[in-house]
Amino acid sequence: MSEKIPTVSVIIPTYNRAHLVGRAIRSVLNQTFQDFEIIVVDDGSTDNTEEVVKSFNDPRIRDIRHEQNRGGSAARNTGIGMSGYNLLGRKKCQRLFVLIEAIDRLRDGVLWKE
């Protein structure tokens, strides 16, 4: 039996942001929509980011750590690669990214075409 893929994967790339990562995680956990996974990619932090992430006891949170800092793009790519969306077909992922692009153009509750 396969595990259900969550509707939303929230990817939080982080580097030396122990003072902020807990707030970001709590923000996601406090949403009314609850069918999500949180993938925190610690990009080789040297502060206590790892301890802050591990302090959350929620099975929807996945903690991934790069041993060395590889940059924000690498951290995001790692998160995407570990998300449930990686298991979906390419066509479905293309639709998802189109939706994300559309949301990026949402201003004052109106979707703008540029």
Secondary structure, DSSP 4 states (H G I P E B T S, - for coil): -PPPPPSEEEEEEESS-HHHHHHHHHHHHTSS---EEEEEEEES-SSSHHHHHHT---TTEEEEEESS---HHHHHHHHHHHSGGGGS-HHHHHHHHHHHHHHHTEETTEEPP-
